[in-house]
């Protein structure tokens, strides 16, 4: 099993979600996150006062899946999340050593 973490543009979440769900991904978690990278936050105005935030809002996906689906999931994220601009995001892949379903103690791939 593998865990895929992706930091994506929030505006691309629905497209990516639809694509990976069509592949049969059974487990997905997402978070609203803030961070910094090569793209810098744009100056904003609040009540007439200009300020520059030091972070950029993004969405973080965490997907745990069987090894056979890793490449198709990554392809979905790359294809659907790409705008060609700085700030499209990053993908990280980790080993998932074990998984447990709390409800009935299933383990491994059955727990997904």
NUKEVO-731797 format. One line per 3 residues: their letters; for each residue x negated, y, z negated of N, C-alpha, C, CB. Coordinates in pm, whole numbers. Atoms other than C-alpha are relative to their C-alpha. Glycine has a CB too. Layout:
N
a	X:Y:Z:X:Y:Z:X:Y:Z:X:Y:Z | ...
//
This chain:
112
xxx	-84:-118:0:0:0:0:-89:124:0:96:0:-122 | 71:-127:-8:-107:357:63:90:112:-48:-50:26:143 | -72:-122:37:-8:693:-76:-47:111:93:-25:39:-151
xxx	29:-110:-92:10:978:174:46:128:-67:70:-21:139 | -35:-132:51:1:1333:41:-20:98:114:-87:39:-124 | 9:-100:-106:69:1616:283:46:134:-52:83:-42:124
xxx	-39:-138:30:76:1990:227:45:57:135:-119:85:-67 | -57:-43:-128:304:2131:498:67:136:-14:100:-104:53 | -82:-121:0:481:2449:597:141:-39:-43:1:69:143
xxx	-135:29:50:814:2460:415:101:-2:115:41:105:-105 | -94:-7:-113:988:2548:742:-1:-128:84:-34:118:89 | 11:123:-78:875:2212:890:49:-123:-76:-144:-20:42
xxx	-38:114:83:1006:1992:607:110:-86:63:45:48:-136 | -115:76:-52:1339:1890:765:-39:-83:122:115:94:35 | 43:74:-119:1178:1789:1096:-86:-120:-38:-77:93:95
xxx	88:108:44:911:1583:921:80:-106:-74:-113:55:-90 | -82:94:76:1163:1425:682:82:-88:95:93:76:-97 | -81:75:-96:1389:1322:972:-84:-103:75:68:95:100
xxx	89:90:-74:1096:1167:1159:-45:-118:-86:-124:77:51 | 49:111:84:956:963:867:115:-88:-48:-78:54:-120 | -115:80:40:1304:852:758:39:-96:112:120:90:-36
xxx	-32:86:-114:1362:713:1109:-97:-118:11:-3:82:130 | 99:110:-1:1047:500:1063:32:-107:-104:-140:55:-25 | -34:95:106:1202:331:760:-74:24:-130:-27:-137:46
xxx	66:-32:126:1006:507:487:103:-4:-111:-70:140:7 | -95:21:108:1174:407:161:-23:89:-120:-4:-142:-44 | 33:-78:118:1000:636:-87:-68:129:42:-92:-80:-96
xxx	55:-130:-33:935:1009:-54:33:96:-113:53:53:136 | -21:-105:100:891:1285:-309:-54:129:59:-69:-36:-137 | 53:-127:-48:849:1653:-230:11:105:-110:74:47:127
xxx	10:-107:98:759:1961:-431:-18:132:72:-115:-25:-99 | 36:-134:-45:752:2334:-375:-130:34:-71:113:107:-29 | 132:-30:58:387:2429:-428:-49:134:52:-102:-113:34
xxx	65:-124:-42:170:2738:-397:-148:-27:7:32:119:-98 | 143:23:-11:-188:2750:-284:-67:105:85:-26:-136:57 | 76:-91:-85:-457:2919:-86:-85:-82:94:-88:96:-84
xxx	83:68:-99:-657:2825:219:-56:102:95:80:-108:75 | 54:-92:-99:-784:2978:538:100:107:39:-44:-77:124 | -103:-100:-27:-452:3154:593:18:82:-126:135:-66:45
xxx	-15:-87:116:-416:3452:366:143:51:-8:-99:118:6 | -136:-49:20:-91:3573:216:12:140:58:37:0:-151 | -25:-131:-59:62:3874:388:48:97:-107:103:-10:114
xxx	-44:-104:93:124:4201:211:153:5:-1:-60:139:38 | -145:-7:15:479:4222:76:36:126:-78:55:-125:-72 | -47:-119:71:688:4505:-65:114:-40:-93:46:110:100
xxx	-105:24:97:898:4487:-379:37:133:-64:-45:-104:-107 | -50:-128:52:1108:4790:-476:-91:117:37:15:-8:-152 | 81:-109:-52:895:5014:-262:-148:-5:-33:54:126:-49
xxx	140:12:36:564:4895:-407:-62:-115:80:-17:-23:-154 | 67:102:-80:327:4709:-175:-93:-82:-90:-81:65:116 | 93:88:72:143:4409:-318:-36:-116:90:62:-50:-134
xxx	46:114:-78:-52:4117:-178:-9:-121:-92:-137:29:67 | 6:119:85:24:3780:-338:-127:-80:30:124:-89:22 | 124:74:-18:-278:3555:-389:27:-147:35:-84:9:-126
xxx	-36:138:-32:-94:3237:-289:97:-3:117:61:-72:-123 | -94:21:-110:111:3096:-4:91:-116:-37:-76:-27:135 | -91:112:32:424:2886:-64:-4:-108:108:144:52:-17
xxx	1:116:-89:415:2538:89:83:-111:-64:-146:-48:27 | -67:119:52:582:2198:45:-101:-114:-2:126:-37:87 | 88:115:11:392:1894:-78:84:-126:7:-83:5:-133
xxx	-67:129:-14:507:1549:34:-88:-108:-61:31:-33:149 | 68:120:48:412:1227:-144:80:-119:51:-14:-1:-157 | -65:115:-59:492:908:45:-82:-123:-33:17:17:154
xxx	67:127:25:404:558:-76:63:-101:95:13:-45:-151 | -52:91:-101:434:298:197:-97:-115:25:27:76:131 | 85:113:-38:298:-27:335:-101:47:104:86:-120:55
xxx	108:-43:-90:-21:-9:539:43:10:146:-117:-96:-12 | -45:-2:-140:159:-82:867:66:132:40:96:-115:25 | -69:-125:-31:352:246:841:-87:124:-17:121:12:-88
xxx	84:-117:26:59:471:749:-25:81:127:-133:-42:-62 | 31:-73:-123:-43:559:1104:124:65:62:-65:-94:102 | -119:-66:-53:315:620:1229:47:119:-85:113:-101:12
xxx	-40:-110:87:390:838:924:-92:120:23:-2:-43:-149 | 96:-108:-24:72:1041:975:27:64:137:-146:-54:-7 | -32:-54:-133:160:1077:1345:124:89:-4:22:-115:100
xxx	-121:-82:16:507:1208:1249:-35:136:-61:104:-72:-88 | 36:-124:69:357:1465:1013:-81:90:93:-79:-29:-129 | 83:-78:-93:97:1574:1270:84:59:113:-111:-87:57
xxx	-80:-44:-115:349:1597:1554:105:103:-40:68:-119:66 | -111:-87:38:640:1758:1372:-45:123:-81:102:-79:-81 | 46:-110:85:433:1982:1141:-90:99:68:-70:-54:-117
xxx	98:-85:-70:207:2137:1403:65:122:63:-71:-81:107 | -37:-122:-71:250:2498:1506:-118:51:82:47:109:-99 | 120:-46:-69:-109:2543:1626:-64:121:-66:33:32:141
xxx	51:-117:73:-164:2827:1379:-73:-44:-126:115:97:-36 | 65:26:129:-390:2843:1074:108:-11:-105:-103:112:-36 | -98:15:107:-196:2718:772:100:-111:22:74:127:-18
xxx	-92:111:-25:-26:2411:920:-6:-106:-110:-30:-65:133 | 6:90:115:-150:2205:624:-109:-105:9:129:-68:-16 | 98:107:13:-350:1898:528:73:-130:-33:-106:34:-109
xxx	-51:133:35:-292:1522:493:-112:-75:-70:50:-78:128 | 95:81:74:-465:1300:238:59:-140:-18:-34:65:-139 | -47:138:14:-442:919:215:-81:-67:-110:-11:-79:134
xxx	61:68:113:-514:717:-100:47:-144:-6:33:73:-132 | -42:137:30:-502:353:-202:103:5:-113:-123:-90:-41 | -97:19:108:-195:265:-408:-21:-142:-50:151:25:48
xxx	40:131:49:-318:-22:-622:118:-89:-38:-90:16:-119 | -116:79:42:18:-130:-760:121:91:-11:-28:-71:-135 | -126:-72:18:382:-26:-776:93:-88:-82:64:39:138
xxx	-98:72:83:651:-123:-1026:134:70:12:-45:-7:-148 | -135:-54:7:1026:-76:-1006:45:-17:-144:100:-71:102 | -35:2:142:1136:13:-1356:128:-79:-25:15:142:-53
xxx	-130:63:19:1492:-115:-1312:-8:-150:-21:89:28:117 | 0:146:9:1407:-481:-1258:-141:-61:1:79:-58:114 | 140:44:7:1025:-504:-1281:-56:-59:128:-14:-101:-108
xxx	61:40:-127:968:-572:-910:-137:63:9:89:41:121 | 136:-54:-16:604:-524:-816:-40:2:146:-100:-82:-83 | 54:-5:-135:402:-444:-506:96:61:100:-39:-137:45
xxx	-84:-53:-107:580:-383:-176:149:-13:-30:-31:-70:130 | -141:17:37:909:-515:-321:49:116:-86:20:-133:-74 | -38:-111:86:904:-222:-563:32:127:79:-110:28:-99
x	-27:-117:-82:919:24:-278:143:-4:51:-98:8:115
//
